[in-house]
């Protein structure tokens, strides 16, 4: 935002941490930049959810929505009175159905134009899918109704037309980029070096991030335990969300105890450079997720590091993989197909790359900071 000349008031739960991170990653001002914006950080006060005090719970959700979004506007207005600045729009960095489901009912209490990134637009990829942890269907047409909502961002370039037609608002595709601006130190390399030592020269296939069933965790483990996988090192890195199903939990525990070619770090990967070094230690990256229609930053990182990526068929990641020839596409939940794809790449990596000619650089340009600045200008155009 700063680099396109926007003055930002960043409301966030931990402003000190956010400002420190911004200072670490902020680019030097371009000498050709006519105006560089400035960001001020303030604590966002969020009202507690009080669903338990209401029957039915829907009334509690509506009450929280009105207090939440009205409270944000109150904080913004207070800041404008104190600072003398005017606020043209509120930009929500992450719009989830659960939080915004009833925002259209808060319209009488709001006055400031708004927009933001609708992160998981499942309606247009998986019609009929419920909002997570509820029995209700998402309804973007209601969420984004009203004159105060000016535009919406999405990470899914494949749904822009349908989405815009459905809500009657400008919809802008934002890139899902890899942020590699932080410098790497010796501590960031420790996990990657441990992985290399464990692999002992074997090809490495990695699955990183939040380790849960939707990320293809059980399929990955099943592939690792297959007889034909003994010459491959399988790496799991990230915080584990243990399944509630006892059989699935036992399957993971057994693999961790008995699978000699499975390397694990079942905690949050501490820094972006650390994650990057882990990925660079791999020959293949796995993102063969289950019922996952969304974008994933893993795809941008794989392209940035020139690593073949294996994804599940059916949704956005498969479309991108085919378009840019980033790797292999397999049926979701199929451990045999996943292992076959891994072996196809690792048996002769040079031949695989020559045969596919991956467009990693093209993907990087499509999902870059330059593209992000262009997309943000489009998103803000209605209030510019």
Secondary structure by P-SEA (a helix, b strand, c coil): ccccccccccccccaaaaaaaaaaccccccccccbbbbbbbbbbbbbcccccccccaaaaaaaaaaaaaaaaaaaaaaaaaaccccccbbbccccccccccccccccccccccccccccccccccccccccccccbbbbccccccccccccccccccccaaaaaaaaccbbbbbbbccccccccccccaaaaaaaaaaacccbbbbbbcccccccaaaaaaaaaaccccccbbbbbbccccccccaaaaaaaaaaaaccccccccccccccaaaaaaaaaacccccccccccccccaaaaaaaaabbbbbbbcccaaaaaaaaaccccccccccaaaaaaaaaaccccaaaaaaacccaaaaaaaaccaaaaaaaaaaaacccc
